[in-house]
Structure formats: structure tokens, C-alpha cells
Amino acid sequence: MKRDKIIYSLSVEDIMTVIEGEGMRKLTQKELMKVIAEIPENIPWYDCILNSIQNVIKF
């Protein structure tokens, strides 16, 4: 498998689904860009990967 293969991604549609699900108002373009910039800082990607490895492979 290629090392640069994308495993998971989020879309603007995903953000809108959360906004609608939480009953929030529509974001401005500027607010949306700020949210997009913030998302990578809030994803515990290392822990997610480690947990997935540990769930599949018993060491």
C-alpha cells in the first residue's frame, strides 16, 4: 500500500452536519475557515492510530 494513501478525511459537509445537529446558526465564511484551521489541532490522531493498532494486533 502506498505510504501517502489518505485513510480518513473530513469535509465541509461534515462540519455542516454537526452545526445542524447541534442547532447552531450557519457560520460565516470567515468562521468556517477558522473552524477548518482548528480541526487538525483537535484530532488526537496518534492515540486513534495506536488504539486501532492495539485493537487489531495483540502484542
Secondary structure, DSSP 4 states (H G I P E B T S, - for coil): --TT-------HHHHHHHHHHTTPPPPPHHHHHHHHHHHHHH--HHHHHHHHHHHHS--
